Amino acid sequence: MMEFLFLDYLLSKQGILKIAQLVILLVAFACVRSTWYNSFYAYGFYEGVTLGYSVTIVLYLFLTVFGLQKRASFVNWLIAEFVLDTLGFIFISTGSIIAALKSFEVPVLVAASVCGLLASYLLVGSVILSFVATQRPQSAGKLRAVCIFCSFCISAY
């Protein structure tokens, strides 16, 4: 019987980190959106980063849960997740630092910047887990040498 939902990822360490990042980023976005702020450029960037990365996480979770990783084997999903988390860390930590500097001691804006910094720490954890996963050797049954210039595939084992 064919499965339509692959929920194993959501129960793994990476999946739990992604869900925690999503919740924290949505809280940060709601904090910034619910207040009147003085620095439009700083918080406009922060809103864009938090909402954009939240959408990216939802899209990645959607593709993972519906099994696109098993259907699209030409994409190295471990490296894609590593790059996604690295870029997210750079943008969210930059936006959070700028938001913290421009908060003018408004409690809701300080909370938003703290949520962003917390999300960036979770992203560091996710980057480390992705890096460790890319460094693991593959099992011998899954190794294949593929000749790009030829039209056939040679099995290594």
N, C-alpha and C positions, 0 to 999 in steps of 0.2 A: 504494500500500500504506500502510496506516495504522500509524503508530508508536505503541507503547505506553509506551516510556521516552524521556524527553527528558533526555539527559545533558549537554547543552550548558551548563546552569547550573552543574553540578558542576565543569566545567573552566574556568569564568570566575573572575575575581578575587573576586567576591562569594561564589561557591560554595566556593572554597578557603578564604576567611576563615571561612565558616560551619562547615566541617569542622574547621578548626583551633580555633575557639571550642568546638566540641562536645568535642573530645578534651581540651582543657585544662580545661574545666569538669568533665568526668568524672574527670580526675585530681585536681582540687581536692576534689570530693565524696568520692572514695575516700580521700584523705588525712585528711579530717575524720572520716569514718566509721570509719576503722581505728584511731583513737586514743581515749583517754579524756580528756575535756576538762572543765575546771572550770566554765566559764560556759555553762550550757545554753541561755540565751536568745540569746546572741551566735552560738553555733555552730549552734543549731537554726534560726535565721533564715538563716544562711549555707548550711546543708544544703538548706533549702527553696528558696532562691534558685538555687543551682547546679543542683539536680536539676530544678526547675521550668523554668528556662530551657533546660536540656539537652533536656527533653521538647518544649519549644516549637520548638527548632531542628530536632529530628528530625521533628516534624510538618510544619514548613515545608518541609524538604528532601523529605519524602515527597510532599507536595502538588505541589511544583515538578517533581520527577522524573516523576511520573505525569501531568503536563500539565494540572493544574487551572487554571493561569493562562490557558491557551488556551481552555478551556471556559467559565470564569467571567469574562467580559470586563467585567462590571459592577463588579468590584473593581479598584481601582488598586493593583496589587501592588507598585509601586515605593514608594508612600506607606505601604503596610502594612508593608513591610520596614523602611522608615525609622523608623516608630513602634515596631516590635518591637525594633530595635537601640537606639533611644534609651531606651526603658524598661528594656531589659536592661542598658545601661550604668549607668543610675541605680541600679538595685537591686544589681547585682553589685559596682560600685565601693563602694557604701555597706556592703554585707556584707563586702567584703574589708578595708576600713579598720577596721571593728569587729572583725573576726577578727584583724587584725594587732595591734590594741591589747590584745586579750584573750589573746594567744597564750602569754604567760608564758615566752617563750623556749623553748618546746617545738619542736624542729626540724620535726616533721611538720606542726604547725599553722602555723608560719611559712611552710613550703613551700606549704600550702594557700592562705594569704593572698596569697603571691606569684603563684601560679597564677591566682587571681581577679583580681589587678591586671593581669596579662598579658592575661587574657581581656577586661578592660575596655578596655585599649589596642587590642586587635583590634576591639572593638566601635566604638571611635571611628573607626578606619579604615573599618569597614563603614558607619557613619553618613555619613562624608564621601563614600564612593562612592555611596551611595544618594541623597544630596543632589545630587551632580553628575549622576546619571542622571535625576533628576526635573527638573533645569534644562535638559536637552537638548531642543531643539525637535523635534517629531514631523515625520516626513517628510510631504510634501504628499499622497501617496497614501493616508495613513491618517487624514487629518482628516475629521471629519464633524460637522456641526452637527445636534443632535438637539433637536427641540422637545418639551419635557416636557408642555406643556398640550395639544398636538395629538396625533393618533394616527398621524402619519406622520413619516418621517425625511427631511430635506432634505440632499442631498449638496452639500458645499461645493465640491468639485472634480470 
